[in-house]
Amino acid sequence: MKGFNHYLFWLSSLALFGVCGLYFSFYPSPGWKVASVFCALLLGGALYTWVARRERFSTLFGLETDAARWQLHLTLGSLLALVVWGALQVPVAALYTQWLGEDRAFTARVLAKAQGGLGCQHRVELVLDEAAIGMGICVPEDVWHSLPDSGTVMMRGRHSALGINPGQVLREPAGR
């Protein structure tokens, strides 16, 4: 057995990677939201099965009844699938989109502008018309002042089948 600390380190690292997704400006597509759950169940289940067999969890914990073994496997397997899902849905998809996605311009409507907040001094709430996705984006102060309180703006970013990685928000050209 590699030791409890070894597995706890890798599980914690994966969970921390998933928590990093809270700080990514990435908006998963509806298809990826559903697919990421199935991928997490499959990948988490396979990973848990491999570790449980390798380390002989049934004998390691000294569980006497089948019901206790099933509870152990269900609890630990679900926890691992949840951690894998947290890492897959936003961080992995955001990195994939940033590296392999295509540059694209989106038309968006401004819902609101807000100042202050945790890690974001100037925020614009947008709705992408073609994707029907609402998103909040941090922008520099000069851009924030130049954007209208309502109306249409142009957003540039990266797009893939997994979702949208917003880049910058620009004022809509007058000729459009």
SELUM-27804 format. One record per residue (C-alpha): x, y, z; residue in three letters; residue number from 1. Coordinates in Angstrom, 2 decimals. Example, Ala and Ser with C-alpha at 12.3 -4.5 7.8 and 13.67 -1.06 7.14 Angstrom:
! SELUM-27804
<atom><x>12.30</x><y>-4.50</y><z>7.80</z><type>ALA</type><seq>1</seq></atom>
<atom><x>13.67</x><y>-1.06</y><z>7.14</z><type>SER</type><seq>2</seq></atom>
***
This chain:
! SELUM-27804
<atom><x>0.00</x><y>0.00</y><z>0.00</z><type>MET</type><seq>1</seq></atom>
<atom><x>1.24</x><y>3.44</y><z>-0.89</z><type>LYS</type><seq>2</seq></atom>
<atom><x>-0.12</x><y>4.89</y><z>2.30</z><type>GLY</type><seq>3</seq></atom>
<atom><x>-3.03</x><y>7.06</y><z>3.25</z><type>PHE</type><seq>4</seq></atom>
<atom><x>-0.99</x><y>10.26</y><z>2.96</z><type>ASN</type><seq>5</seq></atom>
<atom><x>-0.07</x><y>9.45</y><z>-0.63</z><type>HIS</type><seq>6</seq></atom>
<atom><x>-3.70</x><y>9.06</y><z>-1.72</z><type>TYR</type><seq>7</seq></atom>
<atom><x>-4.82</x><y>12.04</y><z>0.35</z><type>LEU</type><seq>8</seq></atom>
<atom><x>-2.17</x><y>14.19</y><z>-1.35</z><type>PHE</type><seq>9</seq></atom>
<atom><x>-3.40</x><y>13.27</y><z>-4.85</z><type>TRP</type><seq>10</seq></atom>
<atom><x>-7.06</x><y>13.63</y><z>-3.91</z><type>LEU</type><seq>11</seq></atom>
<atom><x>-6.39</x><y>17.03</y><z>-2.33</z><type>SER</type><seq>12</seq></atom>
<atom><x>-4.39</x><y>18.15</y><z>-5.37</z><type>SER</type><seq>13</seq></atom>
<atom><x>-7.24</x><y>17.17</y><z>-7.68</z><type>LEU</type><seq>14</seq></atom>
<atom><x>-9.77</x><y>18.92</y><z>-5.41</z><type>ALA</type><seq>15</seq></atom>
<atom><x>-7.63</x><y>22.08</y><z>-5.33</z><type>LEU</type><seq>16</seq></atom>
<atom><x>-7.42</x><y>22.03</y><z>-9.11</z><type>PHE</type><seq>17</seq></atom>
<atom><x>-11.22</x><y>21.85</y><z>-9.17</z><type>GLY</type><seq>18</seq></atom>
<atom><x>-11.51</x><y>24.78</y><z>-6.75</z><type>VAL</type><seq>19</seq></atom>
<atom><x>-9.31</x><y>26.82</y><z>-9.09</z><type>CYS</type><seq>20</seq></atom>
<atom><x>-12.24</x><y>26.65</y><z>-11.49</z><type>GLY</type><seq>21</seq></atom>
<atom><x>-14.06</x><y>29.15</y><z>-9.27</z><type>LEU</type><seq>22</seq></atom>
<atom><x>-11.58</x><y>31.79</y><z>-10.44</z><type>TYR</type><seq>23</seq></atom>
<atom><x>-11.77</x><y>30.96</y><z>-14.17</z><type>PHE</type><seq>24</seq></atom>
<atom><x>-13.93</x><y>33.08</y><z>-16.44</z><type>SER</type><seq>25</seq></atom>
<atom><x>-15.28</x><y>30.08</y><z>-18.29</z><type>PHE</type><seq>26</seq></atom>
<atom><x>-18.87</x><y>29.26</y><z>-19.16</z><type>TYR</type><seq>27</seq></atom>
<atom><x>-19.51</x><y>25.60</y><z>-20.01</z><type>PRO</type><seq>28</seq></atom>
<atom><x>-21.84</x><y>24.77</y><z>-22.87</z><type>SER</type><seq>29</seq></atom>
<atom><x>-25.11</x><y>23.02</y><z>-21.96</z><type>PRO</type><seq>30</seq></atom>
<atom><x>-23.86</x><y>19.85</y><z>-23.66</z><type>GLY</type><seq>31</seq></atom>
<atom><x>-20.63</x><y>19.83</y><z>-21.64</z><type>TRP</type><seq>32</seq></atom>
<atom><x>-22.53</x><y>20.37</y><z>-18.38</z><type>LYS</type><seq>33</seq></atom>
<atom><x>-24.33</x><y>17.06</y><z>-18.96</z><type>VAL</type><seq>34</seq></atom>
<atom><x>-21.38</x><y>15.22</y><z>-20.54</z><type>ALA</type><seq>35</seq></atom>
<atom><x>-19.02</x><y>16.21</y><z>-17.71</z><type>SER</type><seq>36</seq></atom>
<atom><x>-21.26</x><y>14.41</y><z>-15.20</z><type>VAL</type><seq>37</seq></atom>
<atom><x>-21.11</x><y>11.18</y><z>-17.21</z><type>PHE</type><seq>38</seq></atom>
<atom><x>-17.36</x><y>11.55</y><z>-17.76</z><type>CYS</type><seq>39</seq></atom>
<atom><x>-16.81</x><y>12.14</y><z>-14.03</z><type>ALA</type><seq>40</seq></atom>
<atom><x>-18.88</x><y>9.10</y><z>-13.08</z><type>LEU</type><seq>41</seq></atom>
<atom><x>-17.02</x><y>6.95</y><z>-15.58</z><type>LEU</type><seq>42</seq></atom>
<atom><x>-13.53</x><y>8.27</y><z>-14.82</z><type>LEU</type><seq>43</seq></atom>
<atom><x>-14.09</x><y>8.54</y><z>-11.04</z><type>GLY</type><seq>44</seq></atom>
<atom><x>-15.62</x><y>5.06</y><z>-10.91</z><type>GLY</type><seq>45</seq></atom>
<atom><x>-12.78</x><y>3.54</y><z>-12.90</z><type>ALA</type><seq>46</seq></atom>
<atom><x>-10.16</x><y>5.30</y><z>-10.79</z><type>LEU</type><seq>47</seq></atom>
<atom><x>-11.83</x><y>4.26</y><z>-7.55</z><type>TYR</type><seq>48</seq></atom>
<atom><x>-12.20</x><y>0.66</y><z>-8.71</z><type>THR</type><seq>49</seq></atom>
<atom><x>-8.51</x><y>0.54</y><z>-9.61</z><type>TRP</type><seq>50</seq></atom>
<atom><x>-7.39</x><y>1.99</y><z>-6.24</z><type>VAL</type><seq>51</seq></atom>
<atom><x>-9.85</x><y>-0.16</y><z>-4.22</z><type>ALA</type><seq>52</seq></atom>
<atom><x>-8.69</x><y>-3.37</y><z>-5.89</z><type>ARG</type><seq>53</seq></atom>
<atom><x>-5.03</x><y>-2.43</y><z>-5.75</z><type>ARG</type><seq>54</seq></atom>
<atom><x>-5.14</x><y>-1.60</y><z>-2.06</z><type>GLU</type><seq>55</seq></atom>
<atom><x>-7.70</x><y>-4.28</y><z>-1.14</z><type>ARG</type><seq>56</seq></atom>
<atom><x>-10.06</x><y>-1.85</y><z>0.61</z><type>PHE</type><seq>57</seq></atom>
<atom><x>-12.40</x><y>-4.67</y><z>1.64</z><type>SER</type><seq>58</seq></atom>
<atom><x>-9.74</x><y>-6.30</y><z>3.81</z><type>THR</type><seq>59</seq></atom>
<atom><x>-7.85</x><y>-3.11</y><z>4.66</z><type>LEU</type><seq>60</seq></atom>
<atom><x>-10.73</x><y>-1.59</y><z>6.61</z><type>PHE</type><seq>61</seq></atom>
<atom><x>-11.62</x><y>-4.91</y><z>8.22</z><type>GLY</type><seq>62</seq></atom>
<atom><x>-15.28</x><y>-4.67</y><z>7.35</z><type>LEU</type><seq>63</seq></atom>
<atom><x>-17.21</x><y>-7.80</y><z>8.25</z><type>GLU</type><seq>64</seq></atom>
<atom><x>-20.50</x><y>-7.44</y><z>6.36</z><type>THR</type><seq>65</seq></atom>
<atom><x>-21.32</x><y>-6.90</y><z>2.71</z><type>ASP</type><seq>66</seq></atom>
<atom><x>-23.56</x><y>-3.96</y><z>3.63</z><type>ALA</type><seq>67</seq></atom>
<atom><x>-20.65</x><y>-2.18</y><z>5.34</z><type>ALA</type><seq>68</seq></atom>
<atom><x>-18.41</x><y>-2.82</y><z>2.32</z><type>ARG</type><seq>69</seq></atom>
<atom><x>-21.04</x><y>-1.45</y><z>-0.07</z><type>TRP</type><seq>70</seq></atom>
<atom><x>-21.43</x><y>1.69</y><z>2.06</z><type>GLN</type><seq>71</seq></atom>
<atom><x>-17.67</x><y>2.20</y><z>2.07</z><type>LEU</type><seq>72</seq></atom>
<atom><x>-17.39</x><y>1.78</y><z>-1.70</z><type>HIS</type><seq>73</seq></atom>
<atom><x>-20.44</x><y>3.94</y><z>-2.39</z><type>LEU</type><seq>74</seq></atom>
<atom><x>-19.22</x><y>6.74</y><z>-0.11</z><type>THR</type><seq>75</seq></atom>
<atom><x>-15.59</x><y>6.81</y><z>-1.25</z><type>LEU</type><seq>76</seq></atom>
<atom><x>-16.48</x><y>6.23</y><z>-4.91</z><type>GLY</type><seq>77</seq></atom>
<atom><x>-19.04</x><y>9.06</y><z>-4.87</z><type>SER</type><seq>78</seq></atom>
<atom><x>-16.53</x><y>11.38</y><z>-3.22</z><type>LEU</type><seq>79</seq></atom>
<atom><x>-13.93</x><y>10.63</y><z>-5.87</z><type>LEU</type><seq>80</seq></atom>
<atom><x>-16.46</x><y>11.08</y><z>-8.70</z><type>ALA</type><seq>81</seq></atom>
<atom><x>-17.48</x><y>14.45</y><z>-7.22</z><type>LEU</type><seq>82</seq></atom>
<atom><x>-13.87</x><y>15.63</y><z>-7.04</z><type>VAL</type><seq>83</seq></atom>
<atom><x>-13.24</x><y>14.48</y><z>-10.62</z><type>VAL</type><seq>84</seq></atom>
<atom><x>-16.39</x><y>16.30</y><z>-11.78</z><type>TRP</type><seq>85</seq></atom>
<atom><x>-15.20</x><y>19.49</y><z>-10.06</z><type>GLY</type><seq>86</seq></atom>
<atom><x>-11.93</x><y>19.30</y><z>-11.95</z><type>ALA</type><seq>87</seq></atom>
<atom><x>-13.49</x><y>18.37</y><z>-15.30</z><type>LEU</type><seq>88</seq></atom>
<atom><x>-16.41</x><y>20.76</y><z>-15.68</z><type>GLN</type><seq>89</seq></atom>
<atom><x>-14.56</x><y>24.08</y><z>-15.51</z><type>VAL</type><seq>90</seq></atom>
<atom><x>-10.75</x><y>23.87</y><z>-15.12</z><type>PRO</type><seq>91</seq></atom>
<atom><x>-10.07</x><y>21.12</y><z>-17.66</z><type>VAL</type><seq>92</seq></atom>
<atom><x>-12.63</x><y>22.50</y><z>-20.13</z><type>ALA</type><seq>93</seq></atom>
<atom><x>-11.32</x><y>26.06</y><z>-19.70</z><type>ALA</type><seq>94</seq></atom>
<atom><x>-7.74</x><y>25.00</y><z>-20.38</z><type>LEU</type><seq>95</seq></atom>
<atom><x>-8.85</x><y>22.95</y><z>-23.40</z><type>TYR</type><seq>96</seq></atom>
<atom><x>-10.81</x><y>25.91</y><z>-24.78</z><type>THR</type><seq>97</seq></atom>
<atom><x>-7.98</x><y>28.36</y><z>-24.13</z><type>GLN</type><seq>98</seq></atom>
<atom><x>-5.40</x><y>26.17</y><z>-25.88</z><type>TRP</type><seq>99</seq></atom>
<atom><x>-7.43</x><y>24.51</y><z>-28.64</z><type>LEU</type><seq>100</seq></atom>
<atom><x>-10.52</x><y>26.70</y><z>-29.03</z><type>GLY</type><seq>101</seq></atom>
<atom><x>-11.01</x><y>29.18</y><z>-31.84</z><type>GLU</type><seq>102</seq></atom>
<atom><x>-11.02</x><y>32.96</y><z>-31.52</z><type>ASP</type><seq>103</seq></atom>
<atom><x>-14.50</x><y>34.32</y><z>-31.92</z><type>ARG</type><seq>104</seq></atom>
<atom><x>-16.53</x><y>37.50</y><z>-31.52</z><type>ALA</type><seq>105</seq></atom>
<atom><x>-19.87</x><y>37.41</y><z>-29.74</z><type>PHE</type><seq>106</seq></atom>
<atom><x>-22.67</x><y>39.95</y><z>-29.64</z><type>THR</type><seq>107</seq></atom>
<atom><x>-23.87</x><y>40.49</y><z>-26.10</z><type>ALA</type><seq>108</seq></atom>
<atom><x>-26.36</x><y>42.66</y><z>-24.25</z><type>ARG</type><seq>109</seq></atom>
<atom><x>-25.31</x><y>44.54</y><z>-21.11</z><type>VAL</type><seq>110</seq></atom>
<atom><x>-27.54</x><y>43.70</y><z>-18.15</z><type>LEU</type><seq>111</seq></atom>
<atom><x>-25.69</x><y>45.64</y><z>-15.46</z><type>ALA</type><seq>112</seq></atom>
<atom><x>-22.41</x><y>47.21</y><z>-14.47</z><type>LYS</type><seq>113</seq></atom>
<atom><x>-21.06</x><y>46.84</y><z>-10.94</z><type>ALA</type><seq>114</seq></atom>
<atom><x>-18.09</x><y>48.22</y><z>-9.04</z><type>GLN</type><seq>115</seq></atom>
<atom><x>-16.24</x><y>46.47</y><z>-6.25</z><type>GLY</type><seq>116</seq></atom>
<atom><x>-16.28</x><y>42.88</y><z>-5.20</z><type>GLY</type><seq>117</seq></atom>
<atom><x>-13.94</x><y>40.06</y><z>-4.44</z><type>LEU</type><seq>118</seq></atom>
<atom><x>-11.06</x><y>40.06</y><z>-6.94</z><type>GLY</type><seq>119</seq></atom>
<atom><x>-12.96</x><y>42.16</y><z>-9.47</z><type>CYS</type><seq>120</seq></atom>
<atom><x>-13.19</x><y>45.95</y><z>-9.17</z><type>GLN</type><seq>121</seq></atom>
<atom><x>-15.17</x><y>46.52</y><z>-12.39</z><type>HIS</type><seq>122</seq></atom>
<atom><x>-17.67</x><y>43.89</y><z>-13.52</z><type>ARG</type><seq>123</seq></atom>
<atom><x>-20.07</x><y>43.78</y><z>-16.46</z><type>VAL</type><seq>124</seq></atom>
<atom><x>-23.02</x><y>41.38</y><z>-16.51</z><type>GLU</type><seq>125</seq></atom>
<atom><x>-23.70</x><y>40.24</y><z>-20.07</z><type>LEU</type><seq>126</seq></atom>
<atom><x>-26.08</x><y>37.93</y><z>-21.91</z><type>VAL</type><seq>127</seq></atom>
<atom><x>-24.73</x><y>36.30</y><z>-25.06</z><type>LEU</type><seq>128</seq></atom>
<atom><x>-27.58</x><y>36.43</y><z>-27.55</z><type>ASP</type><seq>129</seq></atom>
<atom><x>-26.63</x><y>33.41</y><z>-29.66</z><type>GLU</type><seq>130</seq></atom>
<atom><x>-25.79</x><y>31.11</y><z>-26.75</z><type>ALA</type><seq>131</seq></atom>
<atom><x>-28.42</x><y>32.44</y><z>-24.30</z><type>ALA</type><seq>132</seq></atom>
<atom><x>-25.78</x><y>32.39</y><z>-21.55</z><type>ILE</type><seq>133</seq></atom>
<atom><x>-25.53</x><y>35.00</y><z>-18.82</z><type>GLY</type><seq>134</seq></atom>
<atom><x>-22.03</x><y>35.81</y><z>-17.63</z><type>MET</type><seq>135</seq></atom>
<atom><x>-20.13</x><y>38.28</y><z>-15.50</z><type>GLY</type><seq>136</seq></atom>
<atom><x>-16.81</x><y>39.54</y><z>-16.79</z><type>ILE</type><seq>137</seq></atom>
<atom><x>-14.13</x><y>41.61</y><z>-15.07</z><type>CYS</type><seq>138</seq></atom>
<atom><x>-12.93</x><y>44.51</y><z>-17.21</z><type>VAL</type><seq>139</seq></atom>
<atom><x>-10.36</x><y>47.29</y><z>-16.79</z><type>PRO</type><seq>140</seq></atom>
<atom><x>-11.65</x><y>50.58</y><z>-15.39</z><type>GLU</type><seq>141</seq></atom>
<atom><x>-11.33</x><y>52.53</y><z>-18.66</z><type>ASP</type><seq>142</seq></atom>
<atom><x>-13.32</x><y>49.87</y><z>-20.54</z><type>VAL</type><seq>143</seq></atom>
<atom><x>-15.91</x><y>49.76</y><z>-17.77</z><type>TRP</type><seq>144</seq></atom>
<atom><x>-16.48</x><y>53.55</y><z>-18.08</z><type>HIS</type><seq>145</seq></atom>
<atom><x>-16.69</x><y>53.38</y><z>-21.88</z><type>SER</type><seq>146</seq></atom>
<atom><x>-19.38</x><y>50.65</y><z>-21.95</z><type>LEU</type><seq>147</seq></atom>
<atom><x>-23.06</x><y>51.63</y><z>-21.98</z><type>PRO</type><seq>148</seq></atom>
<atom><x>-25.29</x><y>50.85</y><z>-18.98</z><type>ASP</type><seq>149</seq></atom>
<atom><x>-27.52</x><y>48.88</y><z>-21.34</z><type>SER</type><seq>150</seq></atom>
<atom><x>-27.43</x><y>47.97</y><z>-24.99</z><type>GLY</type><seq>151</seq></atom>
<atom><x>-25.27</x><y>45.87</y><z>-27.24</z><type>THR</type><seq>152</seq></atom>
<atom><x>-21.52</x><y>45.28</y><z>-26.95</z><type>VAL</type><seq>153</seq></atom>
<atom><x>-18.99</x><y>43.04</y><z>-28.65</z><type>MET</type><seq>154</seq></atom>
<atom><x>-17.15</x><y>40.37</y><z>-26.68</z><type>MET</type><seq>155</seq></atom>
<atom><x>-14.09</x><y>38.56</y><z>-28.00</z><type>ARG</type><seq>156</seq></atom>
<atom><x>-12.99</x><y>35.23</y><z>-26.60</z><type>GLY</type><seq>157</seq></atom>
<atom><x>-12.19</x><y>31.59</y><z>-27.28</z><type>ARG</type><seq>158</seq></atom>
<atom><x>-14.91</x><y>29.09</y><z>-28.13</z><type>HIS</type><seq>159</seq></atom>
<atom><x>-15.00</x><y>25.28</y><z>-28.26</z><type>SER</type><seq>160</seq></atom>
<atom><x>-17.64</x><y>22.59</y><z>-27.97</z><type>ALA</type><seq>161</seq></atom>
<atom><x>-16.97</x><y>22.62</y><z>-24.21</z><type>LEU</type><seq>162</seq></atom>
<atom><x>-17.83</x><y>26.29</y><z>-23.71</z><type>GLY</type><seq>163</seq></atom>
<atom><x>-16.73</x><y>29.91</y><z>-23.91</z><type>ILE</type><seq>164</seq></atom>
<atom><x>-13.63</x><y>31.54</y><z>-22.46</z><type>ASN</type><seq>165</seq></atom>
<atom><x>-14.33</x><y>35.32</y><z>-22.56</z><type>PRO</type><seq>166</seq></atom>
<atom><x>-11.41</x><y>37.56</y><z>-23.37</z><type>GLY</type><seq>167</seq></atom>
<atom><x>-12.34</x><y>41.20</y><z>-23.67</z><type>GLN</type><seq>168</seq></atom>
<atom><x>-15.44</x><y>43.33</y><z>-23.95</z><type>VAL</type><seq>169</seq></atom>
<atom><x>-15.55</x><y>46.11</y><z>-26.55</z><type>LEU</type><seq>170</seq></atom>
<atom><x>-18.06</x><y>48.80</y><z>-27.30</z><type>ARG</type><seq>171</seq></atom>
<atom><x>-20.21</x><y>47.83</y><z>-30.34</z><type>GLU</type><seq>172</seq></atom>
<atom><x>-19.12</x><y>49.76</y><z>-33.46</z><type>PRO</type><seq>173</seq></atom>
<atom><x>-21.63</x><y>52.46</y><z>-34.48</z><type>ALA</type><seq>174</seq></atom>
<atom><x>-22.01</x><y>51.04</y><z>-38.02</z><type>GLY</type><seq>175</seq></atom>
<atom><x>-23.45</x><y>47.71</y><z>-36.90</z><type>ARG</type><seq>176</seq></atom>
***
